[in-house]
Amino acid sequence: MPEIVDTHAHIYHPDETRYPKIVDPLRPPEGTGDIDHLLRDMQAAGVTRAVLIQTGTAYKWNNGLLAETARAHANWAVGVCTLDPAAAESVDELERLVAGYSVRGLRMEPARTAPDADHARFDHPGARRLWAAALRLGIVVCAHIQRPYVPQLAALLAAYPDVPVVLDHAAYPRASEGVESETVVQVAGLARYPNLHLKLSFAVTGSDERYPFRDTHSILLRLIEAFGPGRCMWGSDFPCELWLRGKATYQSHLSVYTTELGLSASEQASILKHTPLRLWFPGG
């Protein structure tokens, strides 16, 4: 397997003057989380390409670090920005980021479309404007939702069947809820939408055990069966020191898929290489 693609890496920068963080940001441990750290982890694990995900818990809508880093490393990385779906200027900003930087995707989350809105929504007019822009620009939408928003995601998948979509963290199934949980059943049901792909990045975060996190294996295999390896991909949750809460390293998270799940060589090749290359690096 000459290439492995990491489809979920958050990056940080220690210079908070150049790249200001939000009030009360979630920070990784000191000395971790920057692009040099990511490169070291990738090289040690044999990973050759990465998808950089805007870090909303540190930078919110300010995609400056994400965009500049993706452009500086465009030979092996692409970026996924996050924009305010309620802001009128977000479509113009998306066009700017796609045209001038190595930005290949847009991450969407439920949002309150007005200060006095009772509930956050995933499907609303602002979101649809951005999905329409993603279709026109030929980029990927990453849906960052949990189970209550699955019906709204389904409506958008039906409305925009030509937009490639990735369900981040497979909507966060938890091992404690079992392989027949509402989350797993509803996510598996979304396999009827051929434009949807799954990011299998919950092996550690959804587990109540230590490595090799066997309590999430049945859920992983159930979802791989539902979608097929050709619509599944792996993401590291870098920096693992923060997002995996010390339960796994970059290498051990990857080894769940290369060793512990019992996937065939062809299944591994699809999940770790062919599917993410097709979606995120279509130019080769």
C-alpha positions as CSV (number, residue, x, y, z in Angstrom):
1,M,0.0,0.0,0.0
2,P,2.2,2.9,-1.2
3,E,-0.1,5.7,0.1
4,I,-2.1,6.2,3.2
5,V,-4.3,9.3,3.6
6,D,-5.3,10.8,6.9
7,T,-8.6,12.6,6.4
8,H,-9.0,14.3,9.7
9,A,-6.2,16.4,11.2
10,H,-6.7,19.6,13.2
11,I,-3.8,22.0,13.2
12,Y,-2.8,24.7,15.6
13,H,-0.1,27.4,15.8
14,P,1.7,28.8,18.8
15,D,1.7,32.4,17.5
16,E,-1.6,33.7,18.8
17,T,-0.9,37.2,17.5
18,R,-0.7,36.1,13.9
19,Y,-3.4,33.5,14.3
20,P,-5.7,34.7,17.1
21,K,-7.8,32.2,19.0
22,I,-11.3,32.6,20.2
23,V,-12.1,33.4,23.8
24,D,-11.5,30.3,26.0
25,P,-10.2,28.1,23.2
26,L,-9.6,24.4,23.5
27,R,-5.8,24.0,23.3
28,P,-3.7,20.9,22.7
29,P,-0.9,20.2,25.2
30,E,2.1,22.6,24.8
31,G,4.4,21.7,22.0
32,T,1.8,19.6,20.1
33,G,-0.6,20.2,17.3
34,D,1.3,22.2,14.8
35,I,2.1,21.2,11.2
36,D,5.6,20.0,12.1
37,H,4.2,17.7,14.7
38,L,1.7,16.4,12.2
39,L,4.5,15.7,9.7
40,R,6.5,13.8,12.3
41,D,3.5,11.6,13.2
42,M,2.6,11.0,9.5
43,Q,6.2,10.0,8.6
44,A,6.5,7.7,11.6
45,A,3.3,6.0,10.6
46,G,3.9,5.8,6.9
47,V,1.1,8.3,6.1
48,T,1.7,10.3,2.9
49,R,-1.2,12.8,2.6
50,A,-3.6,14.6,4.9
51,V,-6.8,16.5,5.0
52,L,-6.5,19.5,7.3
53,I,-9.8,20.3,9.1
54,Q,-10.5,23.9,10.4
55,T,-10.3,23.9,14.2
56,G,-13.5,25.6,15.2
57,T,-12.9,25.1,18.9
58,A,-9.7,27.3,18.6
59,Y,-10.3,29.6,15.6
60,K,-14.1,29.4,14.9
61,W,-14.7,31.1,11.5
62,N,-11.2,32.4,11.0
63,N,-9.7,30.1,8.4
64,G,-6.4,31.9,8.1
65,L,-4.2,29.3,9.6
66,L,-6.0,26.5,7.8
67,A,-5.8,28.1,4.4
68,E,-2.2,29.3,4.6
69,T,-1.0,26.0,5.8
70,A,-2.9,24.0,3.2
71,R,-1.5,26.2,0.4
72,A,2.0,26.0,1.8
73,H,1.8,22.2,1.8
74,A,-0.4,21.7,-1.3
75,N,1.9,18.9,-2.6
76,W,0.5,16.6,0.2
77,A,-2.4,18.4,1.9
78,V,-5.8,19.9,1.3
79,G,-7.9,22.0,3.6
80,V,-11.5,21.9,4.8
81,C,-12.8,25.3,5.9
82,T,-15.6,26.2,8.3
83,L,-17.9,29.2,7.6
84,D,-20.8,30.8,9.3
85,P,-23.9,29.5,7.3
86,A,-25.9,32.5,8.5
87,A,-23.5,35.1,7.2
88,A,-24.2,36.6,3.7
89,E,-20.6,36.8,2.9
90,S,-19.8,33.1,3.5
91,V,-20.3,32.1,-0.2
92,D,-17.9,34.7,-1.4
93,E,-15.4,33.7,1.2
94,L,-15.7,30.0,0.2
95,E,-15.1,31.0,-3.4
96,R,-12.0,32.9,-2.3
97,L,-10.6,30.1,-0.3
98,V,-11.2,27.5,-3.0
99,A,-9.7,29.7,-5.7
100,G,-6.6,30.9,-3.9
101,Y,-5.7,28.2,-1.4
102,S,-5.6,24.4,-1.3
103,V,-9.1,24.2,0.1
104,R,-11.1,21.3,-1.1
105,G,-13.9,21.0,1.4
106,L,-16.4,22.8,3.6
107,R,-17.3,21.6,7.1
108,M,-20.9,22.2,8.1
109,E,-22.4,22.1,11.6
110,P,-25.9,22.8,13.0
111,A,-26.3,26.5,13.7
112,R,-28.7,29.0,15.0
113,T,-29.7,31.1,12.1
114,A,-30.8,34.0,14.3
115,P,-29.9,35.1,17.8
116,D,-33.4,34.3,19.1
117,A,-33.8,31.0,17.3
118,D,-35.0,28.3,19.6
119,H,-33.0,25.5,18.1
120,A,-29.9,25.0,15.9
121,R,-30.6,23.6,12.5
122,F,-28.5,21.7,10.0
123,D,-30.9,22.2,7.0
124,H,-31.8,25.9,6.5
125,P,-31.5,28.5,3.8
126,G,-28.0,29.6,4.7
127,A,-26.8,26.0,4.6
128,R,-28.4,25.4,1.3
129,R,-26.7,28.4,-0.2
130,L,-23.4,26.9,0.8
131,W,-24.3,23.4,-0.4
132,A,-25.2,25.0,-3.8
133,A,-21.9,26.8,-3.8
134,A,-20.1,23.5,-3.0
135,L,-21.8,21.9,-6.0
136,R,-20.8,24.7,-8.3
137,L,-17.2,24.7,-7.0
138,G,-16.8,21.0,-7.1
139,I,-15.8,20.5,-3.5
140,V,-16.7,18.2,-0.7
141,V,-19.1,18.9,2.2
142,C,-18.2,17.5,5.6
143,A,-21.3,17.0,7.8
144,H,-20.4,17.4,11.5
145,I,-23.5,16.3,13.2
146,Q,-24.9,13.9,15.8
147,R,-27.9,11.5,15.5
148,P,-30.7,14.1,16.0
149,Y,-29.7,15.8,12.8
150,V,-29.6,12.7,10.6
151,P,-33.0,13.4,9.1
152,Q,-31.9,16.9,8.1
153,L,-28.7,15.5,6.6
154,A,-30.9,13.1,4.6
155,A,-33.0,15.9,3.2
156,L,-29.8,17.7,2.0
157,L,-28.3,14.6,0.5
158,A,-31.5,14.1,-1.5
159,A,-31.6,17.8,-2.5
160,Y,-27.9,17.8,-3.6
161,P,-27.2,14.3,-5.0
162,D,-24.2,15.5,-6.9
163,V,-22.3,17.0,-3.9
164,P,-19.8,14.5,-2.4
165,V,-20.4,14.4,1.4
166,V,-18.5,13.0,4.3
167,L,-20.2,12.2,7.6
168,D,-17.6,13.3,10.2
169,H,-16.9,10.6,12.8
170,A,-19.9,8.7,11.5
171,A,-22.2,10.9,13.8
172,Y,-20.4,9.7,16.9
173,P,-21.6,6.2,17.7
174,R,-20.7,4.9,21.1
175,A,-19.8,1.4,22.0
176,S,-21.8,1.5,25.2
177,E,-25.0,1.9,23.1
178,G,-24.3,-1.2,21.1
179,V,-24.2,-2.1,17.4
180,E,-28.0,-1.8,17.1
181,S,-28.2,1.7,18.7
182,E,-30.3,4.4,17.1
183,T,-27.1,6.2,15.9
184,V,-25.7,3.1,14.1
185,V,-29.1,2.1,12.6
186,Q,-29.8,5.6,11.3
187,V,-26.3,6.1,10.0
188,A,-26.4,2.7,8.2
189,G,-29.7,3.7,6.7
190,L,-28.0,6.7,5.1
191,A,-26.1,4.3,2.8
192,R,-29.0,4.6,0.4
193,Y,-27.6,8.0,-0.6
194,P,-24.7,7.2,-3.0
195,N,-23.0,10.6,-2.5
196,L,-22.4,10.0,1.2
197,H,-19.2,8.7,2.6
198,L,-18.2,7.8,6.2
199,K,-15.2,9.0,8.2
200,L,-14.3,6.1,10.5
201,S,-12.6,8.1,13.1
202,F,-14.5,7.0,16.2
203,A,-12.7,3.8,17.1
204,V,-11.0,5.5,20.1
205,T,-13.4,8.3,21.1
206,G,-16.4,6.0,21.0
207,S,-14.8,3.3,23.1
208,D,-14.8,2.6,26.8
209,E,-11.8,0.3,26.6
210,R,-8.1,0.6,26.0
211,Y,-6.2,-0.4,22.9
212,P,-7.2,-2.1,20.6
213,F,-10.7,-0.7,21.5
214,R,-12.5,-4.0,20.7
215,D,-15.9,-2.6,21.9
216,T,-16.1,-0.4,18.8
217,H,-15.0,-3.1,16.3
218,S,-18.5,-4.5,15.7
219,I,-19.8,-1.0,15.0
220,L,-17.0,-0.2,12.6
221,L,-17.5,-3.5,10.7
222,R,-21.3,-2.9,10.6
223,L,-20.9,0.5,9.0
224,I,-18.2,-0.7,6.6
225,E,-20.6,-3.4,5.5
226,A,-23.4,-0.9,5.0
227,F,-21.5,1.6,3.0
228,G,-18.8,-0.6,1.5
229,P,-15.1,0.1,1.8
230,G,-15.3,2.3,-1.3
231,R,-17.2,4.9,0.7
232,C,-15.3,4.8,3.9
233,M,-12.1,6.5,5.1
234,W,-9.8,6.8,8.1
235,G,-9.0,10.0,10.0
236,S,-6.5,10.3,12.8
237,D,-8.1,12.9,15.1
238,F,-4.7,14.6,15.2
239,P,-3.4,15.9,17.6
240,C,-4.1,12.6,19.3
241,E,-2.8,14.0,22.6
242,L,-5.9,16.2,22.7
243,W,-8.7,14.6,20.8
244,L,-7.9,10.9,21.8
245,R,-7.4,12.0,25.4
246,G,-4.2,10.0,25.7
247,K,-5.9,6.7,25.0
248,A,-4.1,6.2,21.7
249,T,-1.2,7.5,19.7
250,Y,-1.3,8.4,16.0
251,Q,0.3,5.1,15.1
252,S,-1.9,3.0,17.4
253,H,-5.1,4.6,16.1
254,L,-4.0,3.7,12.5
255,S,-3.2,0.2,13.5
256,V,-6.8,-0.5,14.5
257,Y,-7.5,-0.4,10.8
258,T,-4.3,-2.0,9.5
259,T,-4.1,-4.8,12.1
260,E,-6.9,-5.1,14.7
261,L,-10.1,-5.1,12.6
262,G,-9.1,-8.0,10.4
263,L,-9.8,-6.1,7.2
264,S,-8.6,-7.7,4.0
265,A,-5.8,-6.1,2.0
266,S,-8.3,-4.8,-0.6
267,E,-10.6,-3.3,2.2
268,Q,-7.6,-1.6,3.8
269,A,-6.5,-0.2,0.4
270,S,-10.0,1.3,-0.2
271,I,-10.4,2.8,3.3
272,L,-6.8,4.1,3.7
273,K,-5.9,5.0,0.1
274,H,-8.3,4.7,-2.8
275,T,-11.5,6.3,-1.3
276,P,-9.8,9.4,0.2
277,L,-7.6,9.9,-2.9
278,R,-10.6,9.9,-5.1
279,L,-12.5,12.3,-2.9
280,W,-9.8,14.6,-1.7
281,F,-7.0,14.4,-4.3
282,P,-8.7,13.8,-7.6
283,G,-5.9,15.3,-9.5
284,G,-3.5,12.5,-8.4
